[in-house]
Amino acid sequence: MQLDSKMQGTTLVIRALEDRIDAAGAIQFKERMRDLTAVPSTRVILDLASVHFLDSSGLGAVVAVMKLLAPDRRLELAGLTPTVEKVFRLTRMDTVFTIHPGLEAGLRQAG
């Protein structure tokens, strides 16, 4: 699973560089996220703008990362494509995560 990370002030921004997070890559996604989030930060924003498919395993992996960061940091999401947004809405995970329309909006908004 290709992910890119960079610090923007005190916020760790992680961008998914692949178009899907599914059963085939969910474990790799969690491991890579665990490695990247080892960097100290006050916030973590996961930019999913490039992800066009997310299955239940992918959703489970995102939730697992959220639990990994708790209680010290929250995992915020940005740039959900319509298909991915629908998965979060149908599973009501949109009520669990802070979801920003895009990365820039997430960076402007204080955690």
matplotlib code that plots the C-alpha trace (Angstrom):
import matplotlib.pyplot as plt

x = [0.0, 1.6, 1.1, 2.9, 3.3, 4.5, 4.2, 2.3, 2.9, 1.9, -0.4, 0.7, -0.8, -0.9, -2.1, -3.3, -1.6, -3.6, -7.1, -8.4, -8.2, -9.6, -9.1, -5.9, -4.2, -5.9, -3.2, -0.4, -2.4, -2.6, 1.1, 2.1, -0.1, 1.3, 4.8, 3.9, 1.9, 4.9, 5.9, 4.7, 2.0, -1.1, -3.4, -3.4, -5.3, -5.7, -6.3, -8.4, -8.9, -7.3, -9.2, -12.2, -13.0, -13.1, -14.6, -15.4, -11.8, -10.5, -13.1, -12.0, -8.4, -9.2, -11.1, -8.2, -5.9, -8.3, -8.2, -4.4, -4.2, -6.7, -7.0, -4.1, -4.9, -7.9, -7.7, -9.4, -10.4, -10.3, -11.3, -13.6, -14.7, -18.5, -18.1, -16.0, -18.2, -21.2, -19.5, -18.9, -22.4, -24.1, -22.1, -22.7, -18.9, -19.4, -20.7, -17.5, -14.8, -14.2, -14.5, -13.3, -14.4, -10.7, -7.3, -7.0, -10.3, -9.0, -5.7, -7.6, -9.9, -8.4, -8.7]
y = [0.0, 3.2, 6.1, 9.4, 11.5, 14.9, 17.3, 20.5, 22.4, 20.1, 18.0, 14.8, 14.5, 11.0, 10.6, 7.3, 7.0, 4.0, 3.9, 1.2, -0.1, -3.6, -7.0, -7.5, -4.5, -3.9, -5.5, -3.7, -0.4, -0.9, -1.7, 1.2, 3.6, 2.3, 3.1, 6.5, 7.6, 6.8, 10.4, 12.8, 15.1, 16.8, 15.7, 13.0, 13.7, 10.8, 12.2, 9.7, 11.8, 9.2, 6.2, 5.2, 1.9, 0.9, -2.5, -3.7, -4.9, -1.5, 0.2, -2.1, -1.1, 2.6, 2.0, -0.1, 2.9, 5.2, 2.9, 2.7, 6.5, 6.8, 8.3, 10.7, 11.6, 11.4, 10.1, 12.7, 12.0, 14.3, 14.2, 11.2, 10.3, 9.8, 6.0, 6.0, 8.6, 6.3, 3.5, 5.7, 7.0, 3.6, 2.2, 5.3, 5.7, 9.3, 10.0, 8.5, 10.2, 13.9, 14.2, 17.2, 17.9, 18.2, 18.4, 22.1, 22.5, 20.0, 21.9, 25.2, 23.7, 23.3, 19.7]
z = [0.0, -1.1, 1.3, 1.4, 4.6, 5.5, 8.5, 7.9, 11.1, 13.9, 11.7, 10.1, 6.6, 5.1, 1.5, 0.0, -3.4, -4.6, -5.9, -3.6, 0.0, 0.0, 1.5, -0.6, 0.9, 4.3, 6.4, 4.5, 4.9, 8.7, 9.0, 6.9, 8.8, 12.1, 10.9, 9.5, 12.6, 14.9, 14.2, 17.0, 15.9, 17.4, 14.5, 11.8, 8.6, 6.1, 2.6, 0.6, -2.5, -4.7, -3.3, -5.4, -3.8, -0.2, 0.9, 4.4, 5.0, 4.0, 6.3, 9.1, 8.5, 8.7, 12.0, 13.3, 12.7, 14.5, 17.5, 17.3, 17.7, 20.4, 23.0, 22.3, 18.7, 16.4, 12.8, 10.6, 7.0, 4.0, 0.3, 0.3, -3.2, -3.7, -3.6, -0.4, 1.2, 0.6, 2.5, 5.5, 5.4, 5.0, 7.9, 9.9, 10.3, 9.1, 12.7, 14.2, 12.1, 11.5, 7.7, 5.8, 2.2, 1.2, 2.6, 2.5, 4.4, 7.0, 7.5, 7.9, 10.6, 14.0, 15.3]

ax = plt.figure().add_subplot(projection="3d")
ax.plot(x, y, z, "-o")
ax.set_aspect("equal")
plt.show()
